[in-house]
Amino acid sequence: MAEAIISGLIQQKKMLPKNIYVTNRQNEARLLELKEKYGVQVSSSNEQVLAEADIVILAMKPAGVQEAIKTIRSYTSENQLILSVLAGITTDYISYLLGHKAPVIRVMPNTSAAVGSSATVISPGIYVSDKHLAVTESLFKAVGTVKQVLEKDVDSITAIAGSGPAYMYYLVEGMFHSLEELHLEQELGRELILQTIQGAIDLLKSSNQTPKELYLNVKSPGGTTEAGLNVLENKRFQEIIIECIKQAAERSREITKEMSTIPENTLR
């Protein structure tokens, strides 16, 4: 996710590579890879990276948030804007770990940020001002669309917008595999599949019709589309998709309970 954001910001000319600093716990090879690929600044020194940073983006694994913030806490301040892309980790919990009143905004983009097409939601913590929100919206509008939501809804939205691209890729992988079964040339089939998906998306965005109305427009009695849709209906395809999204949302809520519990009587 961090690389997708870096790629999108640079491709959309929102930030210069020289103004983006990257650090991680210990993977120097990864830092050098990012430096070579994007021209960003890299360092293994948290102090060096954070000392003059106006905006700090937290993009480690949720399970590592406690240790990560512990190592950088002394280099952060209330003058910095903290953006978190960590699934299941609340803004209140990040503020608790930081130990001060820096503004924290929870941001949930997806990997399509790499090509400027992310669907991003943002949710502000208690110390966030309108100015902080405006800065965050401007930053992520460079890599796609941005919507502000209540933090209580982020877990559910994560299951759709955050994880959603993976479901799409899984579907497309199945379509690619069908090319072999049908003895079709791979490159031609791939091009047709991708354009078919793009066309469907374009029509969904421009039409006032519902998805059901659109697929019924394609379907004709006794035709090829009906034969295919019958399989999807018999296999309860839509129910599987709904269950997939519900399970992802539930896992995000579980992470919140597991990782974002603040001890009682903690001063804020």
N, C-alpha and C positions, 0 to 999 in steps of 0.2 A: 504494500500500500504506500509506503514511504517513497519508493521509486516511482510509482505511478504519479504521485503528486509532484515530485521533482520534474519528471518528464513533461507533465502537462503544463506546469508553470513556465518552464523554459520554452517549450514549443509554442505556447500562446504568447510568449514575450511579456509575461506578467512580471517576471523577475530575471535579473541577470545571474548567470551561474556564479559569478564571483561574490554575489551577495547571499548565496545559499551555503550554509555550513552543515556538515553531516558528521555525526559521531555514532559509535555503537559501543557495546560492552568490550569486545575483544577481537572482533573479526576484521583485522587489518586488510586482508585480501579483498573483502567486500567493499571496504572504503575506497581502496585503490581502483576497484572496478568502476564504482560510481564516479570517481574523479575522472577517469579516462573516458568514460562514456558520455558524461554530461558537462565536464569542466567545472564542477562544483568544488568548493573548498572542503577538505576533510581533515580530521584530527582525532587522535585518541585521547585528547585532553578535554575533559568536560569544562574545566575552567576557561580554557581558551575559546571554546565554541560559545559558551553561554555568557561570557563576561559582557559583551556588547550587543547581545541579541535582543531585538525588540519583540520578536515573536518566537515562541518555542513550540514546536510540534512534537508531541509524544506519540511514537509509533512503534513501541515495543510490543511484545506479546502481553496480553492482559495478566497472565500468571507472573510476569516479571515486574509488574508496576511498582510494588513496594520497594524492592531492591534498587530499581532504576531511579526512582525519585529520591531514595535515601542518598544515592551517590551524587545527585545533582542539586539537591535542595539548597545547600549552602551557596550555590552560584546563581540562584534565582532570586527575584525580588518582586515586590508588588507593582513595579513599573513595567513588568513584562506581561504580554498577553500569552496565556498558555492554551494551546489547542490540543485536544486529545482525540485520536482516532481509535481508541481502545474500546472494543466491544464489551459491554457489560460493566464498565467502570464509570461510576457517577462523578459528576463535577464536585459534589460535596466531599466525596472520598479523596479526590485529588487535592482539594484544598486542605483537607485534614493531613494528608501526607506531606504537603508542602509546608504546612505550619504557618502560613501567612495568607494575606487577603489578595493575592494576585488574581486578576480576572481569569476564569477558566471557562472555556466553551467546548462542549462536546461536539465533535464533527464526525459525521458518518458519510464519507464518500464511497465510491467503489473504484475498482481498478480501471474502469473506463476513463478515469481522470487522465490516464497516460495519453489519450488521444483527444482530450478536451470534451468528453461526452459523459462525464459522471453525473449521476443523480445524487446530490449531496443534501443531507439535512443537518441543521445546526441547532444546538440547544444551549442557551446560556446558563451559567451558574449565578450565584447570588451577588457576586461582586462585579458583574459585567455591565457596562454602560452601553448606550446606543452607539457611541463612537466605536467601541470594541466590536459590536455586532456589524457595523458598517464595514470595518476593515476586514473582518472575516468573510462577509458576503462578497466583497470585492475580490478577495484572494481566490475564493473557490468558484466564483462565477467565471473565472478565467479557465476553469477546467470542466465546466458543465453548468447544469442548473442548480440552484440553491433554494431550499425552503426552510424556514424556521419552524420548529415544532416544540411541543412540551417534552421535557425530558422523560416523563412517564411513558411516552409513546415511542421512544427511541429503540427499545428492544424489539418491538414489533416491526418497526420500519427497517431495522437492520436485517431482518429475515427476508425482506423484499428487495430493498434498494442495495443494501450492502452485500448480501449473499446472492442476490438475483442473477448477476452475470454468470455465476457458476452453473446455475440451473439451465440457462440458455446454452452455454457451451456443451453441457451434457446432452441436451436435446440435439444440438447440431452434430455432435459426435456420432449419435445414432443414425442421423441422416447420412453422414459420410460413410458409415459402415454399410448402409444399404446399397451404396454404389457397387460394392464388391458382389453382393448378392444378385444384383441386376446386371452384372457384367458391363458396367458403364465405365468409360474413361475417367480417371480420377480428377484430373485438372478441370475438364469440362464440367463434370458433375459438381465439383466444389464451387466453381464460378456461378453456376445456375442456382445452387442452394443458397449461397450468400445473397445473391441478388433477389431471390424469392423472399427471403427473410427481410431484407431491406425494404422491398416493395410493400410487404405486409405492414411493416412499421410505419412507413410513410402514409399508407392509407388509413391506418388506425389514428394517426395524428391529425389528418386532414378531414376525416369523415365525421359526421354527426351520428353515424350508425353505431350500434353496440357491437362488440366482438361476435356475439351470436348471430346478429343480422348479417354481418360480413361473411361468416363462414357458411351460412345458409344460402347466401348469394352464389357461392361457388358450387354448392351441392345441388345435384339434380337427381331425381328418382332413378334408381338402378344404375347410376353412373359410377365413375372411378372414385370421386371424392366421397360419395356415400359409403363405398366399400371400405375406404380407409378410416373414415370417421366411426363406422360401426365397430371396428377393432378397438379404437380409443375408448368408445363408450363401454364396450363389453369388458375392457380391462380396467375400467373406472379411472381413466387417466386424470380427469379433473380432480377427483377425490384424492388421488395420489399427490398431485401438485399442492392442493390445500393442506394435506397432512405434512408434506415436506416443509412448507412455509411455517406451519404451526410448530413443528419440532425445532426449527431453527430459532424461532422467537422464544420458545421455552428454554432453549439452551442459553440464549442471551440473558434471560431472566435468572437462570441458575447461576451464571457467572456473576451477575450483579449481587446475588445473595452470598455467594462464596467469597467474592473478592472485594466487595465494597461496604463491608460492615464497619461502621464507626463505633468505637467504644462509647458506652453511655457516659454522660456528664462531661463530654469533651467540649471545651470552650471553643466558640467560633468567633 
